[in-house]
Amino acid sequence: MTAPARFRQSDIERVIKAAQNCGCGDVRIRIDVSGQIEAIVGSAANDEPPAVELE
Protein backbone atom coordinates (compact mmCIF):
# COMPACT_ATOMS: atom_id res chain seq x y z
CA MET A 1 0.00 0.00 0.00
CA THR A 2 1.37 3.39 -0.91
CA ALA A 3 0.82 6.73 0.79
CA PRO A 4 -1.33 9.32 -0.98
CA ALA A 5 0.54 12.02 -2.86
CA ARG A 6 1.34 15.08 -0.76
CA PHE A 7 1.11 17.36 -3.78
CA ARG A 8 0.22 17.05 -7.41
CA GLN A 9 1.65 18.49 -10.59
CA SER A 10 -1.51 20.58 -10.96
CA ASP A 11 -0.75 22.21 -7.58
CA ILE A 12 2.66 23.31 -8.86
CA GLU A 13 1.18 24.54 -12.14
CA ARG A 14 -1.38 26.64 -10.21
CA VAL A 15 1.33 28.24 -8.08
CA ILE A 16 3.45 29.13 -11.12
CA LYS A 17 0.46 30.46 -13.07
CA ALA A 18 -0.67 32.59 -10.10
CA ALA A 19 2.80 34.10 -9.72
CA GLN A 20 3.00 34.89 -13.44
CA ASN A 21 -0.47 36.47 -13.38
CA CYS A 22 0.75 38.79 -10.61
CA GLY A 23 3.59 39.92 -12.87
CA CYS A 24 6.38 37.92 -11.25
CA GLY A 25 8.62 36.58 -13.99
CA ASP A 26 11.07 34.71 -11.78
CA VAL A 27 9.55 31.97 -9.66
CA ARG A 28 11.20 29.28 -7.57
CA ILE A 29 9.08 26.57 -5.96
CA ARG A 30 10.11 24.89 -2.73
CA ILE A 31 8.33 21.83 -1.35
CA ASP A 32 9.10 20.46 2.11
CA VAL A 33 8.76 16.85 3.23
CA SER A 34 5.20 17.38 4.47
CA GLY A 35 4.14 18.60 1.02
CA GLN A 36 3.85 22.30 1.89
CA ILE A 37 4.45 24.39 -1.22
CA GLU A 38 6.26 27.72 -1.03
CA ALA A 39 6.68 30.10 -3.97
CA ILE A 40 9.67 32.44 -3.94
CA VAL A 41 9.24 35.23 -6.48
CA GLY A 42 11.12 38.22 -7.85
CA SER A 43 14.84 38.72 -7.38
CA ALA A 44 14.83 36.36 -4.38
CA ALA A 45 14.03 33.50 -6.78
CA ASN A 46 17.48 33.89 -8.30
CA ASP A 47 19.34 33.80 -4.96
CA GLU A 48 21.27 30.73 -3.94
CA PRO A 49 18.95 28.55 -1.84
CA PRO A 50 20.22 27.69 1.64
CA ALA A 51 21.94 24.37 2.08
CA VAL A 52 19.88 21.54 3.50
CA GLU A 53 21.51 19.63 6.33
CA LEU A 54 20.75 15.93 6.42
CA GLU A 55 20.95 14.05 9.68
C-alpha positions in Angstrom: 0.0 0.0 0.0 1.4 3.4 -0.9 0.8 6.7 0.8 -1.3 9.3 -1.0 0.5 12.0 -2.9 1.3 15.1 -0.8 1.1 17.4 -3.8 0.2 17.1 -7.4 1.7 18.5 -10.6 -1.5 20.6 -11.0 -0.7 22.2 -7.6 2.7 23.3 -8.9 1.2 24.5 -12.1 -1.4 26.6 -10.2 1.3 28.2 -8.1 3.4 29.1 -11.1 0.5 30.5 -13.1 -0.7 32.6 -10.1 2.8 34.1 -9.7 3.0 34.9 -13.4 -0.5 36.5 -13.4 0.7 38.8 -10.6 3.6 39.9 -12.9 6.4 37.9 -11.3 8.6 36.6 -14.0 11.1 34.7 -11.8 9.6 32.0 -9.7 11.2 29.3 -7.6 9.1 26.6 -6.0 10.1 24.9 -2.7 8.3 21.8 -1.3 9.1 20.5 2.1 8.8 16.9 3.2 5.2 17.4 4.5 4.1 18.6 1.0 3.8 22.3 1.9 4.5 24.4 -1.2 6.3 27.7 -1.0 6.7 30.1 -4.0 9.7 32.4 -3.9 9.2 35.2 -6.5 11.1 38.2 -7.9 14.8 38.7 -7.4 14.8 36.4 -4.4 14.0 33.5 -6.8 17.5 33.9 -8.3 19.3 33.8 -5.0 21.3 30.7 -3.9 18.9 28.5 -1.8 20.2 27.7 1.6 21.9 24.4 2.1 19.9 21.5 3.5 21.5 19.6 6.3 20.7 15.9 6.4 20.9 14.0 9.7 
